[in-house]
Amino acid sequence: MWFVFGFISLLGFAVYSLHHRVSAKWIGTRSVVRRKPYEYELLINHLDRGDKAKATGLRIGVTAPTVYDFSLKPEKWRDWFSKRIGFSVEYQTGDAEFDKAVYIVSNDARIHATLSQNAALRADILRVFSIVAPHSAELKEVRCSLGRVWVHYKLKNPLVQTKIPVLAEQLVAALNRLAADLGRATVAGAPRLYDRFVLRAAIILAISTGLALNGAAHLARLFFIPIPFTVDNSTLILWSLYCGAALLALLVLAVVLFLGRSARAHVVLLEVLLVGSVGAVLTSFVELRDLNMDWDQQPAMHYEVTTVSKRISKGRRTRSYYVTISGWPNTNNSIEIKVSSSLYHRTDRGGELELLQKPGFLKVPWVAGLLPREQGWTR
């Protein structure tokens, strides 16, 4: 059951990620500075809890022409290196100051021509790049998509919300000038997307992100469902590394074949290596584990074990229950096992339990059940 569901959930996560990347939508808080409307959104790290949750990013945007869809990033050494070896190809405007400071993540000939022919637009972009947010923020990109142009900052330190209007007072005026320059250069009736690499990059990154989300979600499932479990995960981990490496190689090959010599090639490759590699290994591990269990039709071995002790581990918002049993995997052995709360409360010290172990479809032994002896167990 879980083996098949793993592929279904992977598809779901990939489709969700693809939609998110293609639509590039975000919903911010509306505000006004000097009678000019704008939207802002603080990006919160939801992995933190309670008072520790903090903003890790900030977007500030204004209305812009719907024709364009492009991204501009501060040029880094990795951009320079990728261009140097010929893996990525970036359009050059001929403006030395602009080309050195800005990396154009687009293969749309219209934005290339617009940037080359419009010195005022280049100057306004450099002005936006020069506006630094407070609290050691780092500019990630200036993006234009779906009728809005915005700036995305990565926050290295917490940003007090009262500082946003101070930043917006400088930034909104510069963004509106940039949007006006784009509006004057817009060709009426032109289609929105001309960059054929946009969808290709989105699909590859959606698969990469889908693998990571899927692997993380199913690992969390294993945490909350302690039994069944694999007796020794070392074999599955080794096979997961092999399978993950094969999946990663396919993703890298897709980047080379479908994005090579585009402006996005190294940007996508870097994310695939950082996110896709982890996701490929995690998803491989949970799928191999579930395959080993779901397809195992062999009879179980029964072990009569005795409860030696039990304990509760308390987290900030969670509780984990453990019992130490003797008589498994060998007669003189004792081992601590994580169990459900119901089994924990039904088990007393010295109580007898029945443990069911199966050989595994992939020949990796696993524990199928641990129950009070009087309850019995069938499969």
N, C-alpha and C positions, 0 to 999 in steps of 0.2 A: 504493500500500500504506500508506504513512505517513499519507496524508490521511484515509483511513477509520479507521485505528487511532487517530488523534487524537481522533475523536469517541467511539470506544469507551473510550479512557482518560479522557476528560472525564467520561463517564457514571460510570465506576468511581470516580473521585475524588469526584464529587458524592455518590454513594451512600454512600461511606465517610464523608464529612463529615456527611451527614444522620444516619447511624447514631450517629456519635460525639456529635453535638449532642443528639439525642433521648434517648439512653441516659444521657448525663452520667455515665458510669462512670469511675472511676479506682481504681487499685490502689496502696495505700500500704503503708508499713512499720508493723507493729503494735507498739505500745508501751504502757506503763502509767505513770501519774503519780498518786501518792496513792491507789493501788489502783483507779484509774479507767482503763479501756482507751480508747485512741484510735488513730487512724491518721494518718500524715503522709507527704507526698510532696514531694520537692524536684524542681522542674521545671528541667531542664538545657537549656541552649542547645546543641543538637547541631551547629550550624553552626561552633562553635569546635572546635578540634582539640587533642588531647593535654592538656597541663597547662593550656591556656588555657580549656578548657571550664568554665563556671561556672553556678551556679544562678541562674535569673532569676525564679523564683516558688516559693511554698510553700503547700501545702494542709494543713490540720489539721482532722480531722473526728471526729464521734462518732455513735453510733446515734440515729436519730430516727424518728418515725412515718412510715409509708409513704404516708399519704393526701395530704400536701402536696407541691407542686412549685412553688417560687417562688425569686426572687432579690432580694436587697436590696443596694443600692449606695450609697456616699456620694453625696449630691446635689451635682452640679457646676453650673457656670454654664450649660453646654449643656443640662442637664435643665430648669433654670429657664426658659431662653430658648425651648426647644421647647414647654413648657407655655404660656408667655406668648403665643406666636403661634397656639396651638391645634392644632399638629401632633400632639403627644402629650398624652394625658390620664392623669394619675396619681391614684389614689385617695388621699384625704386622711382621716386618722384623727380629726382634730379636736384632736390633741395638738400644739401649736405647736412644741415642742422636737423632737419625733420627726419631724414632717413637714418641718421645715427641714433636718434632718441626714440623713434616709434617703429614698432614692428606691425605691419599690416597683415592681419590674419584674414585674408580674403583673396579669392581669385576672380572676383567680379570686375570685369573690364570697365564698368561704368564708374565704380568708386575710384579705380585707378586713374581714369581720365579726369575725373572731378578733382582729385587731389593734385594731379599734375598741373591743371589749368587754373586752380584757384589758390593763390597765395594767401588770401585772407582766411580761407578755411584752414590751411596748414597752420597759420599763426594762431587761430583760435583753438585748434587742437593742442598745440604746444602750450598755450595759456592754461588749458584745462589740466594738462599733465603737470604743470608747475604748481598747482594749488594742492597743498599738502594738508590732510586732515590732522586734527590734534591727536595727542596721545600715541605718537609713533605709529601712525597708520601707513600702510604701503599700498600704492595704487596697483590694482590688478589689471583692470582693463577699462577702456571706454567702449561701450557697446551701443550700436544702433540697430533696432529690430522692432517690428510690429508697431510702428508709429511712435516710438519713444527712443530717446537717447539718454544713456545714464552712465554714471561712474560707479565702479565697484572697488571699494577699499577693503583690504585685509587689515583687521585691527590686531595689533600686537599686544596692546593693553586695553583694559575696559574703557569704553567711551561713554561718558556721562551724557544722557539724552539732551540735557540743556545746551550742550555744545553743538548740536546739529544745526540749529538756526544760524550760529556764528559761521559755520562752514558753508551752509547753504547761501548765505548772503554773498559770498564770493563766487561759489560754484554755479548757482542757478543762472546768474547773468552770463557767465562764460558758456554754459550749455545752451542757453537760448540763442546766443550769437552763432554757435556752431550749427544749431538746428535751422536757423535762418539762412545760413550759407548753403546748407544742403537743400533747403527748399527752393532757393533761387536756381540751383543746378539741376533740379529734378526734371526728368522728361515725363511729360503728362502721358498717362495710360501705359507706362512701361510695367512689365511684370515685376513682381517683388523679388524673386530669386533668379539670379543668373549664375551663381557659383555652384557648379556641378559637384564640388567636393563637400558641400555642406551636409547633404544627406548621407554620403558615404562615411564621413567622419562620425556623424551622429549614430549610425548603425553600429560601427565598430565600438564606439565608446559605450553604447547602450548594452552591448553584449558583455563588455568588460565590467561595467557597473553592475549589471544583472548577476554576474557570477559572484561578485563581492557581496551584494545584498542577500543573495540566495544562501551563500555559505554561512554568513553571519546569522541569518534568521534560523537556519536549521541547527546551527551549533547552540543557539539559545534554546531551541526546542529540546535538545539533549540535556541541557542543564535542568530544565523543569520536569523532564520525564526521566528519572534516574534508571529505571529498569524497563526494558532490557538494556544491557550494556555489553561491550566487547571485553573479553577477559584480558587481552593484551593488544593494545592499539599500535604497537610498533610496526607490525607488518602492514597494516592499513595506512599508516603514516608514510611509510616508504613508497608504497604503491601510489599514494596520493601525490607525492612529489613527482613521480614519473608521469602520471596522468596530467598533473598541473603544468609540468614543463611542456608536454605535447600540446595542450590547449593554448598555452602562452605562445608557443612557436607558431601556431596557426593564426593567432591574432596579430603577431608581428608580421607574418607573411602577408596578411590582409592589408596592413598599413603600407607595406612596401609596394604591393601590387596596385592598390586602389588609391593611395594618397601620395605615393612617391613623387617628388619634385613639385609638390603643391606647397602653399604657404602653411598649411596645417600639419604637414607630415610629422615633424618632430614634436609638435605640441601634443598630437594624439598619441604618438609612440611613447612619450614620457608618461602620460596618464595610464596607458595600457601596462607599462612595466611596473608602475607603482601600485595601481589598483587591481588590474587584471591578473597579475601574478599571484597576489594573495587570494583573490576570489577564485581563481582556477584551482588552487590547492585546497581551499576550504570546501568548495562544492564537490571536488573529486572525493574528498574524505567522507563527507556525509553520504554521497551516493554509493560509494563502495561499501560503507558500513551498512546502509539500508539494503543494498543488493545481497550482501552476505546473509542478512537476516530474513528478508522477505522471500527469497527463493530457496531457503533451507527447508527441505521436506524430510530430513532425517529425524529419527526418534530422539527424544531427549534422554540424557543421563540424569538420574535422580540422586541427590546428595542429602543425607540427613545431617543438619547442622544445628548447633546450639548457640543461643544468644549469650555472649560473654559480657557485653556492656552496651550502652547506648548514650548518645549525647545529642545536643542541639547546638548548632552554630548560628548565632544571631548577627545579621547585618543591619544596616540602617533601616531598611524596609523589607527585608526578607529573612526567612528562617530556613535552614537546611537541617535535615534529620539524618543521623547516621547510627548504624548498629554494627558492632563488632561480633563476628561469628567465628566459631571454630569448627573444624571438620571439612573445610574446603579451602583451596583446591586439593589439599592432601589431608590425611587424617589428623596430623599433629599441627596443622597450620591454623592460624587465625588471621582474619583480615577485616578491615573496616569497609562497609559498603554504604553508599548513600541510598536512602529509601524514601518512600512517600510518607507523608505525615500520618495517614491512616494505618499503614503497617507499623510505623514506629509506636503508635499508641496502643496497638493490639499485641505488641511484643513485650514480654517481661524478661528480666535477666534470668538466665537458665532455661528459658522457653525454647521449645524445639521448632525448627523451621524446615521447610522443604525447598531446596534450591534445584532448579532445572537448568542444565547446561546442554547446549546443542553444538554440533561440530561446525556448522556454517557452510553456506554454499561455496564460499571461496576458501574453505578449510581454515577459517579463522574462528576459533571457539567463542561462543557468546552465551551470556546468562539470559534465559528467556523468562524466568520467573523466580520469585522468592515469596513464599506464602506460609502461613501457619499450617502445620501438618494436618490438622483436622479438616481444613478446607479442601485439601486435595487440588489437583491441577490436571487439566487435559488440554491437548492441542491437536 
